[in-house]
Structure formats: structure tokens, C-alpha cells
């Protein structure tokens, strides 16, 4: 499937997505500052950026795409959530990964099997692991 870009011009077409995993990059993160990469339950990939790019999305509209975003607390190095339905994995350098609890055990098992040597490896491969769990990888 092709990644769907979500920005201010089209976010209303993607309200309340059934997201199972997403990464979030702080404004100063390495990689893509402001980037949010998402996968829904069907394996569809989405991308948005609230910080820079030609089709950014306002932060207040991200919650319309997936409401759990409003429950996140953002700090200098990453994010955190008190929502018991999501597991947070810090990817390093201002990047955070959120995995929905209904797939987190299998996800963690696959990560352990992969025996990554750094968080950077997980940063590059989490998408493929999640898609594999959904039968799309």
C-alpha cells in the first residue's frame, strides 16, 4: 500500500483512524522533526508532519485523526502517555514509538528475536515489524 500523506488540506478525510502504532518526532528530533508515521489496523500507512513541510497539519488537528494524541505529554527528549492501552518505546534522539497494547506483546517478542544492537535499528524497522504482525509485511 502507498503511504497516505495527511496535512491541513485533507485531515478531515481521515477522522478517528483505527491506529495500532505510530511514531512521533519532537521538533528537535533527529530524522524528521515533527514527523508522525502511523499504521492502522488494516495495515494502511499514514504520514503527517506538524512542524515543517509543504503540507503540514496543525497540532490541534492531529487529535481529530487519532484522539489518543491528546493524552500524550511531550518533553524535551520524547513523549509519554498514561493511557494503559498504549505502550511507549523511546527510539532515541527525540523519537518515540507508541504500540497499542493488543499487539505490543507480539511486537516486543519480534523485537527481542531481532536482537537489535541499538534503538536506531528499531527506529528503522518498527514499521516492518508492525506490518508483519498485521499480515501485511
NUKELO-634814 format. One record per residue (C-alpha): residue number from 1; residue in one letter; x, y, z. Coordinates in nm, 3 decimals, padded with zeros to 5 digits. Layout:
<pt n="NUM" res="A" px="X" py="Y" pz="Z"/>
...
//
This chain:
<pt n="1" res="X" px="00.000" py="00.000" pz="00.000"/>
<pt n="2" res="X" px="00.108" py="00.352" pz="-00.066"/>
<pt n="3" res="X" px="00.160" py="00.586" pz="00.229"/>
<pt n="4" res="X" px="-00.118" py="00.843" pz="00.260"/>
<pt n="5" res="X" px="00.001" py="01.196" pz="00.337"/>
<pt n="6" res="X" px="-00.221" py="01.382" pz="00.581"/>
<pt n="7" res="X" px="-00.200" py="01.758" pz="00.611"/>
<pt n="8" res="X" px="-00.412" py="02.057" pz="00.688"/>
<pt n="9" res="X" px="-00.578" py="02.040" pz="00.346"/>
<pt n="10" res="X" px="-00.713" py="01.683" pz="00.385"/>
<pt n="11" res="X" px="-00.707" py="01.578" pz="00.752"/>
<pt n="12" res="X" px="-01.089" py="01.586" pz="00.767"/>
<pt n="13" res="X" px="-01.095" py="01.287" pz="00.530"/>
<pt n="14" res="X" px="-00.918" py="01.077" pz="00.796"/>
<pt n="15" res="X" px="-01.106" py="01.136" pz="01.119"/>
<pt n="16" res="X" px="-01.078" py="00.881" pz="01.400"/>
<pt n="17" res="X" px="-00.844" py="00.634" pz="01.231"/>
<pt n="18" res="X" px="-00.800" py="00.295" pz="01.398"/>
<pt n="19" res="X" px="-00.427" py="00.340" pz="01.457"/>
<pt n="20" res="X" px="-00.234" py="00.046" pz="01.609"/>
<pt n="21" res="X" px="00.114" py="00.202" pz="01.608"/>
<pt n="22" res="X" px="00.269" py="00.541" pz="01.546"/>
<pt n="23" res="X" px="00.597" py="00.718" pz="01.586"/>
<pt n="24" res="X" px="00.626" py="01.077" pz="01.694"/>
<pt n="25" res="X" px="00.926" py="01.306" pz="01.650"/>
<pt n="26" res="X" px="00.976" py="01.619" pz="01.858"/>
<pt n="27" res="X" px="01.059" py="01.943" pz="01.680"/>
<pt n="28" res="X" px="01.429" py="01.894" pz="01.750"/>
<pt n="29" res="X" px="01.440" py="01.520" pz="01.684"/>
<pt n="30" res="X" px="01.692" py="01.357" pz="01.458"/>
<pt n="31" res="X" px="01.538" py="01.213" pz="01.145"/>
<pt n="32" res="X" px="01.227" py="01.409" pz="01.056"/>
<pt n="33" res="X" px="01.142" py="01.675" pz="01.314"/>
<pt n="34" res="X" px="00.765" py="01.693" pz="01.360"/>
<pt n="35" res="X" px="00.703" py="01.368" pz="01.174"/>
<pt n="36" res="X" px="00.426" py="01.130" pz="01.269"/>
<pt n="37" res="X" px="00.417" py="00.790" pz="01.100"/>
<pt n="38" res="X" px="00.107" py="00.579" pz="01.161"/>
<pt n="39" res="X" px="-00.026" py="00.234" pz="01.076"/>
<pt n="40" res="X" px="-00.393" py="00.149" pz="01.108"/>
<pt n="41" res="X" px="-00.548" py="-00.190" pz="01.184"/>
<pt n="42" res="X" px="-00.575" py="-00.276" pz="00.813"/>
<pt n="43" res="X" px="-00.204" py="-00.208" pz="00.757"/>
<pt n="44" res="X" px="-00.256" py="00.125" pz="00.580"/>
<pt n="45" res="X" px="00.036" py="00.362" pz="00.633"/>
<pt n="46" res="X" px="-00.011" py="00.733" pz="00.701"/>
<pt n="47" res="X" px="00.228" py="01.021" pz="00.744"/>
<pt n="48" res="X" px="00.184" py="01.372" pz="00.881"/>
<pt n="49" res="X" px="00.414" py="01.649" pz="00.995"/>
<pt n="50" res="X" px="00.311" py="01.926" pz="01.234"/>
<pt n="51" res="X" px="00.639" py="02.116" pz="01.219"/>
<pt n="52" res="X" px="00.768" py="02.154" pz="00.865"/>
<pt n="53" res="X" px="00.695" py="02.068" pz="00.506"/>
<pt n="54" res="X" px="00.466" py="02.200" pz="00.237"/>
<pt n="55" res="X" px="00.152" py="02.027" pz="00.371"/>
<pt n="56" res="X" px="00.181" py="02.039" pz="00.749"/>
<pt n="57" res="X" px="-00.102" py="01.972" pz="00.990"/>
<pt n="58" res="X" px="-00.181" py="02.188" pz="01.290"/>
<pt n="59" res="X" px="-00.111" py="02.007" pz="01.617"/>
<pt n="60" res="X" px="-00.467" py="02.064" pz="01.736"/>
<pt n="61" res="X" px="-00.598" py="01.872" pz="01.433"/>
<pt n="62" res="X" px="-00.385" py="01.564" pz="01.495"/>
<pt n="63" res="X" px="-00.624" py="01.468" pz="01.775"/>
<pt n="64" res="X" px="-00.904" py="01.452" pz="01.515"/>
<pt n="65" res="X" px="-00.713" py="01.181" pz="01.330"/>
<pt n="66" res="X" px="-00.646" py="00.976" pz="01.642"/>
<pt n="67" res="X" px="-00.778" py="01.108" pz="01.974"/>
<pt n="68" res="X" px="-00.514" py="00.932" pz="02.189"/>
<pt n="69" res="X" px="-00.278" py="01.209" pz="02.078"/>
<pt n="70" res="X" px="-00.442" py="01.443" pz="02.331"/>
<pt n="71" res="X" px="-00.333" py="01.210" pz="02.613"/>
<pt n="72" res="X" px="00.037" py="01.238" pz="02.533"/>
<pt n="73" res="X" px="00.274" py="01.456" pz="02.728"/>
<pt n="74" res="X" px="00.565" py="01.594" pz="02.533"/>
<pt n="75" res="X" px="00.901" py="01.674" pz="02.683"/>
<pt n="76" res="X" px="01.241" py="01.778" pz="02.561"/>
<pt n="77" res="X" px="01.354" py="01.425" pz="02.473"/>
<pt n="78" res="X" px="01.033" py="01.242" pz="02.392"/>
<pt n="79" res="X" px="00.675" py="01.178" pz="02.485"/>
<pt n="80" res="X" px="00.486" py="00.980" pz="02.743"/>
<pt n="81" res="X" px="00.134" py="00.855" pz="02.796"/>
<pt n="82" res="X" px="-00.067" py="00.745" pz="03.095"/>
<pt n="83" res="X" px="-00.309" py="00.563" pz="02.867"/>
<pt n="84" res="X" px="-00.296" py="00.197" pz="02.965"/>
<pt n="85" res="X" px="-00.395" py="00.090" pz="02.612"/>
<pt n="86" res="X" px="-00.063" py="00.208" pz="02.466"/>
<pt n="87" res="X" px="00.298" py="00.112" pz="02.526"/>
<pt n="88" res="X" px="00.570" py="00.370" pz="02.476"/>
<pt n="89" res="X" px="00.911" py="00.275" pz="02.338"/>
<pt n="90" res="X" px="01.171" py="00.550" pz="02.323"/>
<pt n="91" res="X" px="01.357" py="00.531" pz="01.991"/>
<pt n="92" res="X" px="01.623" py="00.782" pz="02.085"/>
<pt n="93" res="X" px="01.712" py="01.135" pz="01.980"/>
<pt n="94" res="X" px="01.362" py="01.279" pz="02.035"/>
<pt n="95" res="X" px="01.170" py="00.998" pz="01.862"/>
<pt n="96" res="X" px="00.901" py="00.795" pz="02.039"/>
<pt n="97" res="X" px="00.707" py="00.488" pz="01.928"/>
<pt n="98" res="X" px="00.361" py="00.402" pz="02.057"/>
<pt n="99" res="X" px="00.230" py="00.048" pz="02.017"/>
<pt n="100" res="X" px="-00.128" py="-00.040" pz="02.101"/>
<pt n="101" res="X" px="-00.140" py="-00.298" pz="02.383"/>
<pt n="102" res="X" px="-00.333" py="-00.554" pz="02.177"/>
<pt n="103" res="X" px="-00.023" py="-00.605" pz="01.960"/>
<pt n="104" res="X" px="00.253" py="-00.497" pz="02.199"/>
<pt n="105" res="X" px="00.335" py="-00.843" pz="02.337"/>
<pt n="106" res="X" px="00.387" py="-00.987" pz="01.988"/>
<pt n="107" res="X" px="00.573" py="-00.675" pz="01.883"/>
<pt n="108" res="X" px="00.810" py="-00.700" pz="02.180"/>
<pt n="109" res="X" px="00.865" py="-01.069" pz="02.107"/>
<pt n="110" res="X" px="00.967" py="-00.988" pz="01.747"/>
<pt n="111" res="X" px="01.197" py="-00.710" pz="01.866"/>
<pt n="112" res="X" px="01.364" py="-00.944" pz="02.115"/>
<pt n="113" res="X" px="01.408" py="-01.208" pz="01.842"/>
<pt n="114" res="X" px="01.570" py="-00.948" pz="01.615"/>
<pt n="115" res="X" px="01.828" py="-00.873" pz="01.886"/>
<pt n="116" res="X" px="01.880" py="-00.514" pz="01.771"/>
<pt n="117" res="X" px="02.207" py="-00.362" pz="01.882"/>
<pt n="118" res="X" px="02.072" py="-00.007" pz="01.909"/>
<pt n="119" res="X" px="01.749" py="00.189" pz="01.924"/>
<pt n="120" res="X" px="01.841" py="00.320" pz="01.579"/>
<pt n="121" res="X" px="01.781" py="-00.025" pz="01.434"/>
<pt n="122" res="X" px="01.434" py="-00.037" pz="01.584"/>
<pt n="123" res="X" px="01.373" py="00.318" pz="01.456"/>
<pt n="124" res="X" px="01.436" py="00.189" pz="01.103"/>
<pt n="125" res="X" px="01.248" py="-00.140" pz="01.132"/>
<pt n="126" res="X" px="00.944" py="-00.094" pz="01.354"/>
<pt n="127" res="X" px="00.718" py="-00.030" pz="01.054"/>
<pt n="128" res="X" px="00.802" py="-00.367" pz="00.900"/>
<pt n="129" res="X" px="00.752" py="-00.549" pz="01.229"/>
<pt n="130" res="X" px="00.405" py="-00.399" pz="01.279"/>
<pt n="131" res="X" px="00.304" py="-00.469" pz="00.920"/>
<pt n="132" res="X" px="00.420" py="-00.827" pz="00.963"/>
<pt n="133" res="X" px="00.203" py="-00.865" pz="01.275"/>
<pt n="134" res="X" px="-00.093" py="-00.741" pz="01.072"/>
<pt n="135" res="X" px="-00.019" py="-00.991" pz="00.794"/>
<pt n="136" res="X" px="00.090" py="-00.715" pz="00.556"/>
<pt n="137" res="X" px="00.469" py="-00.747" pz="00.579"/>
//
